[in-house]
Amino acid sequence: MNIDSIINFSTSLPDVENFRPEQEKILSGEPLQRVENHYSSPCKQFDAGVWTGAKGAWKVGYTEHEYCEILAGSSIITDSQGQSIQVNRGDKFVIPAGFRGTWEVLDTCKKIYVVFQQNNQNITQPC
């Protein structure tokens, strides 16, 4: 590996995907989402990029650990017991694998994400 292997989000051309949560998970609104994935590890367990979400709410169930840094907008994250936090521009946090609840975008939300997918199976490629 050399300096050319470093991924600079401001100059790289990410893989882009536009989608909505599955219909049965949507609770309100039209939560159109966009993922600009700038990096995926060879073993497919680690990803990093930029996510943007439109107003709306949906059910979430995390199988991965996710670091988030909110760049714009605000959201409310609520756990399965009904406790919630509001996250806003500048907030940095981790959602651990196993978290279940809802994500509600109040104002179009944009975040940097770094995801690690726990995998207990044999890995044939190193991360």
C-alpha positions as CSV (number, residue, x, y, z in Angstrom):
1,M,0.0,0.0,0.0
2,N,1.1,3.5,-0.7
3,I,-0.3,7.1,-0.5
4,D,-2.5,6.4,-3.5
5,S,-4.6,3.9,-1.4
6,I,-5.8,6.8,0.9
7,I,-9.5,7.7,0.1
8,N,-10.2,11.4,0.2
9,F,-14.0,11.9,0.4
10,S,-13.7,15.3,-1.2
11,T,-12.1,14.0,-4.4
12,S,-13.1,10.3,-4.7
13,L,-16.0,9.1,-6.9
14,P,-18.2,7.1,-4.6
15,D,-20.7,4.3,-5.4
16,V,-24.1,6.0,-5.1
17,E,-27.4,4.4,-4.2
18,N,-30.8,6.0,-3.7
19,F,-33.4,4.0,-1.9
20,R,-36.3,4.0,0.7
21,P,-36.6,1.7,3.6
22,E,-38.8,-1.4,3.0
23,Q,-42.5,-0.3,3.0
24,E,-43.3,-2.3,6.1
25,K,-40.6,-0.4,8.1
26,I,-41.8,3.1,7.1
27,L,-43.8,4.8,9.9
28,S,-44.3,8.3,8.3
29,G,-43.2,10.5,5.4
30,E,-41.4,9.5,2.3
31,P,-37.9,8.9,3.7
32,L,-35.9,8.8,0.5
33,Q,-32.2,8.1,1.4
34,R,-29.0,8.4,-0.5
35,V,-25.7,6.6,0.3
36,E,-22.4,7.7,-1.2
37,N,-20.1,4.8,-0.2
38,H,-16.5,6.0,-0.6
39,Y,-14.9,2.8,0.8
40,S,-15.6,-0.9,1.3
41,S,-12.9,-3.2,2.7
42,P,-12.0,-6.3,0.7
43,C,-13.8,-8.5,3.2
44,K,-17.0,-6.4,3.0
45,Q,-17.1,-5.9,6.8
46,F,-16.1,-2.2,6.8
47,D,-17.7,0.7,4.9
48,A,-17.4,4.5,5.1
49,G,-19.2,7.2,3.3
50,V,-21.9,9.9,3.4
51,W,-25.6,9.3,4.0
52,T,-28.5,11.7,3.4
53,G,-32.1,11.2,4.5
54,A,-35.3,13.1,3.8
55,K,-38.0,13.8,6.4
56,G,-39.8,10.7,7.6
57,A,-39.5,7.9,10.2
58,W,-38.8,4.2,9.9
59,K,-37.9,1.1,12.0
60,V,-34.2,0.2,12.4
61,G,-32.5,-2.9,13.5
62,Y,-28.7,-2.7,13.5
63,T,-26.6,-5.8,12.7
64,E,-23.5,-3.6,12.3
65,H,-21.7,-1.1,14.6
66,E,-22.0,2.4,13.1
67,Y,-20.1,5.6,13.9
68,C,-22.0,8.7,12.8
69,E,-21.1,12.4,12.5
70,I,-24.1,14.6,11.7
71,L,-23.1,17.2,9.0
72,A,-26.5,18.8,8.6
73,G,-30.1,18.6,9.7
74,S,-31.5,16.7,12.7
75,S,-33.0,13.4,13.6
76,I,-34.5,11.6,16.6
77,I,-33.4,8.1,17.4
78,T,-35.7,6.1,19.7
79,D,-35.0,2.7,21.2
80,S,-37.4,-0.1,21.6
81,Q,-38.2,1.0,25.2
82,G,-39.3,4.5,23.9
83,Q,-36.3,6.4,25.1
84,S,-35.0,8.9,22.5
85,I,-32.2,11.3,21.7
86,Q,-32.1,14.1,19.2
87,V,-29.0,14.4,17.1
88,N,-28.0,17.6,15.3
89,R,-25.2,19.1,13.2
90,G,-21.9,18.4,14.9
91,D,-23.0,15.4,17.0
92,K,-20.8,12.3,16.9
93,F,-21.9,9.0,18.2
94,V,-21.8,5.2,17.8
95,I,-24.9,3.0,17.4
96,P,-23.9,-0.6,18.5
97,A,-24.9,-3.7,16.7
98,G,-28.1,-5.1,18.2
99,F,-29.8,-1.6,18.6
100,R,-33.5,-1.7,17.6
101,G,-35.9,1.2,17.4
102,T,-36.7,4.0,15.0
103,W,-34.9,6.8,13.2
104,E,-36.9,9.9,12.4
105,V,-35.5,12.7,10.2
106,L,-36.8,16.1,11.3
107,D,-34.9,18.2,8.8
108,T,-33.0,16.7,5.9
109,C,-30.1,15.0,7.6
110,K,-26.7,14.3,6.3
111,K,-24.0,12.3,8.1
112,I,-20.7,10.6,7.7
113,Y,-20.9,7.0,8.5
114,V,-18.3,4.4,9.3
115,V,-19.8,0.9,9.6
116,F,-18.3,-2.4,10.9
117,Q,-20.3,-5.5,10.2
118,Q,-19.5,-8.1,12.9
119,N,-19.0,-11.5,11.2
120,N,-18.2,-14.6,13.2
121,Q,-17.7,-16.8,10.2
122,N,-14.4,-17.6,8.7
123,I,-13.0,-14.7,6.8
124,T,-11.1,-15.6,3.6
125,Q,-10.0,-12.1,2.9
126,P,-8.3,-9.9,5.4
127,C,-9.9,-6.6,6.4
